Amino acid sequence: QVQLVESGGGLVQAGGSLRLSCAASGRAFSSYVMAWFRQAPAKEREFVAAFTFSSRSTSYADSVKRRFTIARDNDKTTVYRQMNSLKAEDTAVYFCTAKQNGWNPSMTLTYYNYWGQGAQVTVSS
């Protein structure tokens, strides 16, 4: 069983920065894809970014390209996401998710096996 624990959410002014981390327990991370989705009030959960452990490649939603960065931490079991130039429309609950035995990222919710509890990010304008 894999457990994902997010940390680092909070309140920030528009234009500011936040860093979210997702710590994973388990084994064989070389075959994982870890991703972030977000869900704003009254909206569907949407893909934000993904990190593929085997290739160390990244992918991003168009809405966050050049503002958000996803990367693996040095301990190899934590993926963090640096969010810069935050906008009010980035306000949402952000969820960390993982695909075990995954070799390519996906923007589809059902692709992923495990989910964290979510972290609130609020951007004030």
ABEGO torsion letter per residue (X at the ends): XBBBBBBGBEBBBBGBBBBBBBBBBEBGAAABBBBBBBBBBGBBBBBABBBBAAAGBBBBBAAABGABBBBBBAAGABBBBBBBGBBAAABBBBBBBBBBGBABBBABAAABABBBAEBBBBBBX
